[in-house]
Amino acid sequence: MKTLNIVNGPKNVPVIIQGCMRMPALSVDKAAEVIRNAYDLGVNFYDHATCYGNGEAETRFGDAFPLTGLRREDVILQSKCGLRFERKEFDWTEENILVSVDESLSRLKTDYLDVLLLHRPDLIFEPEQVASAFDKLEKSGKVRYFGVSNVPTMQLMLLKKYVRQPLVFNQLQFSLDQSQLIDQALYVNNKTTDMSLDRDNGTVDYCRLNDITIQAWSPLQYGFFKGVFVDNPDFPVLNGALNEIAEREGVSKTAVATAWILRHPAKMQAILGTMNPAHMKDACDAVKVTLSHHDWYKLYLAAGKFLP
Ligand SMILES: NC(=O)c1ccc[n+]([C@@H]2O[C@H](COP(=O)([O-])OP(=O)(O)OC[C@H]3O[C@@H](n4cnc5c(N)ncnc54)[C@H](OP(=O)(O)O)[C@@H]3O)[C@@H](O)[C@H]2O)c1
């Protein structure tokens, strides 16, 4: 597995992460198989959130982990807090951050998180409260590294003014189909296409300038969790282009779609959500793929994007 050394963050982390959002659907035995399979492929980094299955994903992982034969220190556990769907609110208050971490630790059956991310912005967050929560979590040893998810530039800047700890990750939606994270630069101030809309104040470039590693979520999905574009007959041109490179490289189309994310010079991680060990193995072949500059554009255009 290819690895990254995160500036101010954990070292030797895999470029592919095992997402655990879909783990509530599994039995404990099956979850243990998924965890161990990922680890054996070099993917020792697991992404959680308090809201996945309303805590069920973390519970399943915590119950399954002892069956894997792995030690706590063998793996990197990341969780997120702030989305409280059950209360119909997003909450970055100090109290909620601290309670959420305690609940995650209890469900995961561990005494520390390697990484804590604030999930989507709380529209009325007070950065002083986040700063105080992070200080307490760091001091108590409950969290080693901090970051965010779905947070645009200005809010990152606001947080950074108050929070002492480096924010080392920003988890964002990014796939061949959902590439709006990078599209805008092509069309700048053009009035004729939505691609010119600046949706996040240049978050990718801000992250690159500030050593914040982007973790791309839903790397194979189209729309907002509408399904997978790989092998989907509604995406014939994209699948044709994926297939051509897959055949050339001797890997699956899933590997090529994942490699397209990893080819971006921002040095992102890709979070795969598969609960199928064979699919995870296919995706991990992404690290064997060499995409040329031209291959990258060819896939981008095959996904329906267009150049000015
Ligand atoms: N920060 C956020 O707001 C946010 C939002 C969403 C997700 N996430 C994170 O991102 C992770 C990934 O999200 P995701 O599950 O939507 O991403 P994904 O990897 O794009 O999609 C996974 C889904 O695709 C299916 N799939 C079908 N064919 C596949 C193939 N050939 N290879 C791989 N998967 C295939 C999988 O089913 P099988 O299990 O049958 O393979 C699974 O249901 C989540 O687990 C979570 O950790 C974060």
The ligand as an SDF file (V2000), in Angstrom:
LIG
                    3D

 48 52  0  0  0  0  0  0  0  0999 V2000
  -17.7520   13.1160    5.5910 N   0  0  0  0  0  0  0  0  0  0  0  0
  -18.9010   12.8580    5.0220 C   0  0  0  0  0  0  0  0  0  0  0  0
  -19.8170   13.6910    4.9790 O   0  0  0  0  0  0  0  0  0  0  0  0
  -19.1060   11.5020    4.4120 C   0  0  0  0  0  0  0  0  0  0  0  0
  -20.2580   11.2380    3.6590 C   0  0  0  0  0  0  0  0  0  0  0  0
  -20.3950    9.9660    3.1170 C   0  0  0  0  0  0  0  0  0  0  0  0
  -19.4310    8.9900    3.3060 C   0  0  0  0  0  0  0  0  0  0  0  0
  -18.3320    9.2730    4.0680 N   0  0  0  0  0  0  0  0  0  0  0  0
  -17.2680    8.2570    4.2950 C   0  0  0  0  0  0  0  0  0  0  0  0
  -16.8860    7.7570    3.0280 O   0  0  0  0  0  0  0  0  0  0  0  0
  -16.9930    6.3370    3.0180 C   0  0  0  0  0  0  0  0  0  0  0  0
  -17.2930    5.8770    1.6370 C   0  0  0  0  0  0  0  0  0  0  0  0
  -18.5780    6.3210    1.2090 O   0  0  0  0  0  0  0  0  0  0  0  0
  -19.4430    5.4150    0.2390 P   0  0  0  0  0  0  0  0  0  0  0  0
  -19.6880    4.0990    0.8430 O   0  0  0  0  0  0  0  0  0  0  0  0
  -20.6020    6.2240   -0.2070 O   0  0  0  0  0  0  0  0  0  0  0  0
  -18.3820    5.2940   -0.9820 O   0  0  0  0  0  0  0  0  0  0  0  0
  -18.1420    4.3710   -2.2330 P   0  0  0  0  0  0  0  0  0  0  0  0
  -16.9160    3.5860   -1.9700 O   0  0  0  0  0  0  0  0  0  0  0  0
  -18.1220    5.3120   -3.3990 O   0  0  0  0  0  0  0  0  0  0  0  0
  -19.4090    3.4210   -2.3800 O   0  0  0  0  0  0  0  0  0  0  0  0
  -19.4930    2.2020   -1.7110 C   0  0  0  0  0  0  0  0  0  0  0  0
  -20.7300    1.4940   -2.1780 C   0  0  0  0  0  0  0  0  0  0  0  0
  -20.5400    1.1120   -3.5410 O   0  0  0  0  0  0  0  0  0  0  0  0
  -20.8570   -0.2600   -3.6880 C   0  0  0  0  0  0  0  0  0  0  0  0
  -20.1290   -0.8800   -4.7930 N   0  0  0  0  0  0  0  0  0  0  0  0
  -20.7160   -1.4470   -5.8760 C   0  0  0  0  0  0  0  0  0  0  0  0
  -19.8010   -1.9280   -6.7110 N   0  0  0  0  0  0  0  0  0  0  0  0
  -18.6070   -1.6810   -6.1390 C   0  0  0  0  0  0  0  0  0  0  0  0
  -17.2850   -1.9790   -6.5430 C   0  0  0  0  0  0  0  0  0  0  0  0
  -16.9970   -2.6060   -7.6840 N   0  0  0  0  0  0  0  0  0  0  0  0
  -16.2550   -1.5790   -5.7460 N   0  0  0  0  0  0  0  0  0  0  0  0
  -16.5230   -0.9420   -4.5940 C   0  0  0  0  0  0  0  0  0  0  0  0
  -17.7700   -0.6470   -4.1450 N   0  0  0  0  0  0  0  0  0  0  0  0
  -18.8170   -1.0170   -4.9340 C   0  0  0  0  0  0  0  0  0  0  0  0
  -20.4930   -0.8520   -2.3600 C   0  0  0  0  0  0  0  0  0  0  0  0
  -21.1830   -2.0750   -2.2170 O   0  0  0  0  0  0  0  0  0  0  0  0
  -20.3930   -3.3920   -1.7020 P   0  0  0  0  0  0  0  0  0  0  0  0
  -20.2890   -3.2270   -0.2220 O   0  0  0  0  0  0  0  0  0  0  0  0
  -21.2880   -4.5020   -2.1030 O   0  0  0  0  0  0  0  0  0  0  0  0
  -19.0770   -3.4170   -2.3740 O   0  0  0  0  0  0  0  0  0  0  0  0
  -20.9980    0.2110   -1.4150 C   0  0  0  0  0  0  0  0  0  0  0  0
  -22.4000    0.0900   -1.2120 O   0  0  0  0  0  0  0  0  0  0  0  0
  -18.0690    6.0290    4.0690 C   0  0  0  0  0  0  0  0  0  0  0  0
  -17.9650    4.7170    4.5780 O   0  0  0  0  0  0  0  0  0  0  0  0
  -17.7430    7.0540    5.1200 C   0  0  0  0  0  0  0  0  0  0  0  0
  -16.6700    6.5760    5.9180 O   0  0  0  0  0  0  0  0  0  0  0  0
  -18.1440   10.5160    4.6000 C   0  0  0  0  0  0  0  0  0  0  0  0
  1  2  1  0
  2  3  2  0
  2  4  1  0
  4  5  1  0
  4 48  2  0
  5  6  2  0
  6  7  1  0
  7  8  2  0
  8  9  1  0
  8 48  1  0
  9 10  1  0
  9 46  1  0
 10 11  1  0
 11 12  1  0
 11 44  1  0
 12 13  1  0
 13 14  1  0
 14 15  2  0
 14 16  1  0
 14 17  1  0
 17 18  1  0
 18 19  2  0
 18 20  1  0
 18 21  1  0
 21 22  1  0
 22 23  1  0
 23 24  1  0
 23 42  1  0
 24 25  1  0
 25 26  1  0
 25 36  1  0
 26 27  1  0
 26 35  1  0
 27 28  2  0
 28 29  1  0
 29 30  1  0
 29 35  2  0
 30 31  1  0
 30 32  2  0
 32 33  1  0
 33 34  2  0
 34 35  1  0
 36 37  1  0
 36 42  1  0
 37 38  1  0
 38 39  2  0
 38 40  1  0
 38 41  1  0
 42 43  1  0
 44 45  1  0
 44 46  1  0
 46 47  1  0
M  CHG  2   8   1  16  -1
M  END
$$$$
